């Protein structure tokens, strides 16, 4: 990918070096002070921490992102490019795009959806509209899943941003309501369709990124290999030696590749309707 030298996003919240969102050096005294301020002001403690991370201009803190941290800079630049893509798409639909904040963390952190851990992999929380990423996942993507390459990493970010797009369009809320009223197997099937749509949306971003000359030859193949590497069938076969289709929540390798490719090829939101597709 041709990402070096491009502008990054201001929507990065860097919690690395903190434990569960608290500065490691704060100790018990810092925690007590934080809780006291929270009680006196009626402010969520997490919001106070986020405010502490903001710079003088009010932007979310990006310490370590713009200076001397190539991997975090890469994440920031990819996020900025997704912002450009979805801003264009939403504007063409007569709507405005409100980008998510991407939280960088190490090991574990607090989100509005509960405690996020590195072992969970990257995730999006619709309750606070933030993407959460431990950069160690990129090492796992290459070494454990056999999917190296910067576009493979960018696909992961774009997939999570795809969930944010679903939230802005109201789909995440509808799916959560439907899953709450169905059996486990039916809820899993709905989750698969939602995840495959996020794959397709990641492909839509890739389509626009290619038009902006951001991609190198072979980048699309890197993304497709990453999609195949994290299919439910492949992961279950690796972890337990057998495949249980009714337990799938993200889709098979073939499905993930197919929908990512569809987004890359079509570049249209309307091409990503996984919910009416027969397969």
Buried (B, 14 or more C-beta within 10 A) or exposed (E): BEBEEBEBBBBBBBBBEBBBBBBEEBEEEEEEEBEEEBEEEEEEBBEBBBEEBEEEEEEBBBBBBEEEBEBBBBBBBBBBBBBBBBBEBBEEEEEEBBBBBBBBBBBBBBBEBEEBBBEEBBBBBBEBBBBBBBBEBBEBBBEEBEBBBBBBBBBBBBBBBBBBBBBBBEBBEBBEEEBEEEEEEEBBBBBBBBBBBBBBBBBBBBBBBBEEEBBBEEBBEBBBBBBBBBBBBBBBEEEEEEBEEEEBEBBBBBBBBBBBBBBBBBBEBEBBEBEEBEE
